[in-house]
Amino acid sequence: MELIDGNRIATAIIAELKAEVAALPGRKPCLALVRVGEDPASVSYVRKKEQTAAEIGVTGRVILPPVTITQAELEKLIDGLNADPAVDGILVQSPLPKHLDELAIFRRVAPHKDVDGFNTINLGKIAQEDDTGFVSCTPAGIMELLARSGTDLKGKHVVVLGRSLIVGKPVALLALQKRAGANGTVTICHSGTRDLPAITRLADVLIAAIGRAEFVTADMVKPGAVVIDVGINRVPDATKKTGYRLTGDVHFPTVAPVSSKITPVPGGVGPMTVAMLMKNTVKARKPGTFTA
């Protein structure tokens, strides 16, 4: 069994981006990070993104509107960032407070600044295999992990657990694409799937992204499969100072021995998400990369 080290691969990508940014003429790339509220995970994620941006040479502009901000006020803030020529990329940290329409806010971000890849146009560009768009960061990170760990999807059966707009649907489209490293045969499973274990056992590559702690067990995995665990779940653990531990959607102790390659949690997909956000931001800074 080979552990796919997301920290190591993300570090390599960040080093490549640092050199790329250093060579850019003129103004350095600028990423606007919008966080509404004090959700502890969101605070941690935005801080990590800000630190990584600084490391690469990207300007991180953190914007913290009050948790009481209305939909109209937040849309006006996004419109201002869309119109600001000094801002290359915009990220609105999810989840937003319940009174805000998250999908409408994602759609509000101009497609050419949508470095999170959630705008309708950028999702459509994945389906059309149009490289001028921005691929959402976690799916892009998964594909990079597979490529850099020597896993070619051509002719392989890829089973995706989960159909979210953030991970499941885009990663399925990426695995399907007619290009080097992809060309997989893809099945998407979800809450309406019958006899789920029978389908997951057919997977040469299993991507688990359902947000249920340690849901995937050894009996659901074909021996020798490559397993990508996208989940980050907090479960109670009295032995930890925090009172909890982080675990994925895969029961690592039992699944790892039967898989050929597997990502850990933490240290697998997570670091890749931030690295790909930075890659999108650097891409956004280059003139002419995005076409309508």
ChimeraX attribute file (.defattr): number of C-alpha atoms within 10 A of each C-alpha:
attribute: neighborCount
match mode: 1-to-1
recipient: residues
	/A:1	13
	/A:2	13
	/A:3	15
	/A:4	22
	/A:5	19
	/A:6	26
	/A:7	17
	/A:8	13
	/A:9	20
	/A:10	24
	/A:11	14
	/A:12	13
	/A:13	17
	/A:14	21
	/A:15	13
	/A:16	13
	/A:17	21
	/A:18	19
	/A:19	12
	/A:20	14
	/A:21	17
	/A:22	12
	/A:23	10
	/A:24	13
	/A:25	8
	/A:26	6
	/A:27	11
	/A:28	18
	/A:29	24
	/A:30	22
	/A:31	29
	/A:32	22
	/A:33	19
	/A:34	20
	/A:35	23
	/A:36	22
	/A:37	18
	/A:38	13
	/A:39	13
	/A:40	8
	/A:41	11
	/A:42	17
	/A:43	14
	/A:44	12
	/A:45	16
	/A:46	20
	/A:47	15
	/A:48	14
	/A:49	20
	/A:50	20
	/A:51	14
	/A:52	18
	/A:53	24
	/A:54	13
	/A:55	14
	/A:56	21
	/A:57	18
	/A:58	24
	/A:59	19
	/A:60	21
	/A:61	15
	/A:62	16
	/A:63	13
	/A:64	12
	/A:65	15
	/A:66	12
	/A:67	14
	/A:68	12
	/A:69	15
	/A:70	14
	/A:71	15
	/A:72	11
	/A:73	12
	/A:74	18
	/A:75	18
	/A:76	13
	/A:77	14
	/A:78	22
	/A:79	14
	/A:80	12
	/A:81	19
	/A:82	21
	/A:83	10
	/A:84	10
	/A:85	9
	/A:86	15
	/A:87	21
	/A:88	25
	/A:89	29
	/A:90	25
	/A:91	23
	/A:92	21
	/A:93	18
	/A:94	15
	/A:95	14
	/A:96	18
	/A:97	15
	/A:98	7
	/A:99	11
	/A:100	18
	/A:101	12
	/A:102	17
	/A:103	13
	/A:104	12
	/A:105	18
	/A:106	23
	/A:107	17
	/A:108	18
	/A:109	24
	/A:110	18
	/A:111	25
	/A:112	25
	/A:113	26
	/A:114	28
	/A:115	31
	/A:116	27
	/A:117	31
	/A:118	24
	/A:119	25
	/A:120	13
	/A:121	18
	/A:122	26
	/A:123	21
	/A:124	15
	/A:125	17
	/A:126	21
	/A:127	16
	/A:128	11
	/A:129	15
	/A:130	14
	/A:131	13
	/A:132	17
	/A:133	27
	/A:134	31
	/A:135	28
	/A:136	26
	/A:137	25
	/A:138	26
	/A:139	26
	/A:140	23
	/A:141	26
	/A:142	27
	/A:143	20
	/A:144	21
	/A:145	22
	/A:146	20
	/A:147	15
	/A:148	14
	/A:149	16
	/A:150	10
	/A:151	17
	/A:152	18
	/A:153	23
	/A:154	18
	/A:155	12
	/A:156	17
	/A:157	20
	/A:158	26
	/A:159	26
	/A:160	26
	/A:161	28
	/A:162	20
	/A:163	18
	/A:164	13
	/A:165	14
	/A:166	18
	/A:167	23
	/A:168	24
	/A:169	18
	/A:170	25
	/A:171	26
	/A:172	24
	/A:173	19
	/A:174	23
	/A:175	26
	/A:176	20
	/A:177	18
	/A:178	12
	/A:179	13
	/A:180	10
	/A:181	20
	/A:182	21
	/A:183	20
	/A:184	24
	/A:185	18
	/A:186	21
	/A:187	16
	/A:188	18
	/A:189	19
	/A:190	15
	/A:191	10
	/A:192	7
	/A:193	11
	/A:194	10
	/A:195	8
	/A:196	14
	/A:197	16
	/A:198	13
	/A:199	17
	/A:200	26
	/A:201	18
	/A:202	18
	/A:203	25
	/A:204	23
	/A:205	30
	/A:206	26
	/A:207	26
	/A:208	26
	/A:209	23
	/A:210	24
	/A:211	16
	/A:212	16
	/A:213	17
	/A:214	20
	/A:215	14
	/A:216	24
	/A:217	16
	/A:218	19
	/A:219	14
	/A:220	18
	/A:221	25
	/A:222	23
	/A:223	18
	/A:224	16
	/A:225	23
	/A:226	26
	/A:227	30
	/A:228	26
	/A:229	29
	/A:230	27
	/A:231	25
	/A:232	22
	/A:233	18
	/A:234	14
	/A:235	14
	/A:236	12
	/A:237	12
	/A:238	10
	/A:239	9
	/A:240	9
	/A:241	8
	/A:242	9
	/A:243	11
	/A:244	14
	/A:245	16
	/A:246	14
	/A:247	20
	/A:248	28
	/A:249	24
	/A:250	30
	/A:251	16
	/A:252	21
	/A:253	11
	/A:254	13
	/A:255	22
	/A:256	25
	/A:257	15
	/A:258	19
	/A:259	23
	/A:260	18
	/A:261	21
	/A:262	25
	/A:263	25
	/A:264	22
	/A:265	21
	/A:266	20
	/A:267	15
	/A:268	27
	/A:269	28
	/A:270	24
	/A:271	20
	/A:272	29
	/A:273	22
	/A:274	23
	/A:275	27
	/A:276	26
	/A:277	27
	/A:278	27
	/A:279	20
	/A:280	25
	/A:281	27
	/A:282	25
	/A:283	23
	/A:284	25
	/A:285	24
	/A:286	13
	/A:287	7
	/A:288	10
	/A:289	13
	/A:290	18
	/A:291	10
	/A:292	9
